[in-house]
Amino acid sequence: MTESMPNWLKKRADLTPDREALIFDGQTYTFKQVFQQANEYAGRLAALDLHKGSSAAVLFSNQAESVFILYGLQMAGIRAVILNNRLTSEELSWQLDDSEADVLVYEMRFNEKVTAINTNIKKISTNNLSQLEGNIPVVLEEYPMDEVTSIMYTSGTTGNPKGVMQTYGNHWWSANASALNLGLHDQDKWLCIVPIFHISGYSILMRSQIYGMPVVLHSSFEEKKVIDDIHQYQITIMSVVSTMLRRIIDELGAERLPVQFRCMLLGGGPAPLPLLESCLKKDIPVFQTYGMTETSSQFATLSPEYSIERLGSAGKALFPNQIRIVDVDGQDVPAGAEGEIVVKGPNVTIGYLNRPDESADKIRNRWLHTGDIGYMDAQGFLYVLDRRSDLIISGGENIYPAEIEGVLLSHPGVADAGVIGASDEQWGQVPVAFIVKKEEVSEEALLALCKQKLAKYKLPKKVYFTDSLPRNAAKKLLRRKLREWLDAERDGNGY
């Protein structure tokens, strides 16, 4: 029998109707008001002939209305295909076709992008949706824990993204794992400056309704506004990536955050030592985390007391979770030995949308094979050495080199292409490309092609031309060698 539990938002509105739920742009909504708004949107979605089991793709930014619609979709049992608003029309078209979504709901600010989308999907703006005469909303009284409620695309090593299916149970257990790790305080308020189209932002919305915790939502990241709102709203927790944290520290100058602030949850790769030392001097508790879309947010966390001593560690698996390090045969390796990170827990995805073979390959006996390389020390602290082998993490965004290489290779003037991440003070990493020419082609022409096909954050920041690329006997690109070339170039020794 399928395990189920009461509709989270409806239950929360019943338990604490007058408690603050959402603060956006100076306006405060209680849980009762949020439920009413979400309920109305559920009725309007029903008027679009969407019902339990349908799929609706959404192209949103961080807005109060986005939250109401996402909650409305969840309450109606409609799968939300949550799209990254930084992608190009071409990238979005591919995901819409792959997801087989019934409708696309989008904000007018993305109108130009949506107009260029090459697909026959039915489209409706949030403006038009809000003016629809709604049907009587049909909302779920109970959430079936093993049913899919959200789908987010994650880049694939072959260039094509995969739709990660997240169930109600995945989000429930992710929220519980976080609460068991950080604890819950009556006065907790979470500042959400990360995008709600990412699992880092969406998971905050899940925690809000499950915990009964207010969320202060920002439409974009501005360090001064962050510091002002931490003071004004007595913020206690926020999620950041290293680039955001560095800008907050710089903006603070000699100031400190108020004493009630208790947790800076840091994702998107480990923070550099000088940044952690700056936080330590200012008594800012930084919890470094390891997680992915497939684990519905953080999976392991390093608490602040270890942040310097265990620099580079992602900590230990959260309460319901397990981590192993295995060799190529799937056998456990000793402490300190490198291997693939495999994870198991109730917040791990049930698989990839319409990809049964890939799901079966990645998830074996409920253990997710992440493709990440790492090790655990004798005390069980996890160290991630290589994020999914070649992943570039730029300002918290995941970039797969294969996707950029595919675009570069589509140019008739390119014979071969290799992309790696170069360290960058502002973004952590940025992509750079190495090109072997087939015929005469300029850096400008290649960047223009990339700009047409790829989201801005994926654009190579520099193109190097070379006679050949380093490949092994199996013709596999040796990115390690490209990194050596880049280091030599930066040291002025050339390659």
Residue, then its C-alpha position, 0 to 999 in steps of 0.5 A: m500500500t502506498e504511504s501518504m500524508p495530508n496535503w502539506l500546505k492545507k495542513r499548514a494553513d490549518l495548523t498555523p493560519d496566521r503565521e507569516a509564510l512568505i515575505f516578498d517585495g515588502q509584502t507579507y503573506t500568511f500561510k492561510q493567504v498563501f493557501q488561498q492563492a495556491n488554491e485559486y491557481a489550482g482552479r485556474l490550472a484545472a480550467l486549462d484541462l490540467h489534472k492529477g497526472s498532467s505535466a506543466a512546464v514553468l518558466f519563472s523567476n523568484q516572485a511571490e506569484s511563482v511560489f503560489i503557482l508552484y504550490g498550486l501545481q503541487m496541491a493539484g497533483i500536476r507534475a511541475v517541470i521546472l525550467n532554468n530561466r537562464l537557458t536559451s530558447e533552443e535549450l528550452s525547446w529540447q527540454l519541453d519536447d523531452s518532458e512531453a509537458d501539456v502546457l508552458v506557464y511563463e512570466m511575461r519577462f521571458n516573452e521574447k525567449v518563449t516566442a522563439i521556442n520551437t515547439n507546439i506546446k500550449k503556452i500561457s503567460t502568468n498574466n493571462l493565467s491570473q485572469l482566467e475564470g477558474n474551475i472549482p479547484v480539485v486539490l489532493e487531500e493526501y500526497p502519495m509519497d512515491e508519486v512524482t511532483s517535480i521534474m528538474y533537468t540536469s546536464g548530462t555527460t553526453g550533452n543532453p540534459k536528463g529530467v530528474m523525477q522528484t517525489y513528494g517523499n523525496h522532498w519530505w525526507s530532504a526537509n526532515a534531513s535538513a531539520l534533523n541536522l540544523g534543528l528547528h527554532d521558533q524564530d527561524k526565517w530563511l532568506c531565499i536568494v538562490p533561484i527557485f528553479h534550482i533544487s536549492g531554492y525549491s527545497i526552501l519552499m518545501r521546508s517552509q510549508i513542512y516546518g511552518m517557517p517564513v521565507v523572505l524571497h529575493s528576486s535577485f542577489e544584491e548583497k546590500k539588500v541581503i544584509d539589510d533584510i537580515h537585520q530587518y526581518q531577523i533572518t536566521i538561515m540562508s543558502v548561498v554559493s561561494t561567490m555570493l558569500r564572498r560578496i556579502i563578506d566584502e559588503l559587510g566590511a567591518e560590520r557583523l551580522p546580528v546574533q540571531f543569524r545562525c546558519m550560512l548553508l553553502g553549496g556548489g563546491p567547497a569554499p576557499l580557505p581565506l573566505l572561511e577564515s573571514c567568516l570565522k573572524k565575523d562569527i558567521p557559521v558556514f555549513q558546507t554541503y554536498g548535494m545534487t538535483e538527484t538528492s532533492s538538495q543537500f545530502a551531506t553537510l559539514s558543520p562550522e566547528y570542522s570548517i577549517e580543520r576539515l577544509g575541503s570536506a563536505g561533511k557526513a551524510l545527513f541522518p536518513n542518508q548513507i554514503r559509500i565509496v566504491d571501485v569500478d566493480g562496485q566494491d567498497v574501498p578502504a578509508g582514504a582511498e579514492g572511488e566513486i561516490v554512491v548514495k542511498g536515502p529516501n530523498v534520492t530520485i526514483g530515476y530519470l524521466n523517460r530514461p529507464d535504461e539510464s535510470a537502471d544503470k545509475i540506480r542499482n539496489r537503490w544506490l545512486h551512482t553519482g559519477d563523482i569521485g571522492y574519498m572518506d577519511a577514517q572518521g567518515f568525513l566525505y571529500v569530493l575530488d571531482r564533481r561528476s568527473d568533468l563538471i564545471i561549477s560557475g557561480g553555483e551553476n552546473i556546466y558540462p563541457a560536453e555540451i559546449e564542445g558539441v556546439l563548437l564542433s557544429h561549426p564547419g571550421v572546427a576539427d576538434a574541441g575541448v572545454i575545461g573549467a578555469s579558476d576564476e576569482q568571481w565565479g569560482q570557475v569559468p569555461v575555456a575552450f581549446i580548438v583545432k581548426k579545420e579551416e580559418v575561424s576566429e574566436e569571435a565567430l565561435l563565441a557568436l555561435c555559442k551565444q546563439k546556442l547556449a545560456k550566457y553562463k556557459l559561454p567560454k571566456k577564452v578560446y585557445f587555438t592548438d594543432s591537436l588535443p591530447r587524447n588517449a589510445a581510446k581517443k578519450l580527451l585528456r582534460r587533465k592535460l588541458r588543465e596542465w596546458l592552461d596552467a603553463e599558459r597562465d605561468g607565461n610558459g606557453y603550451 
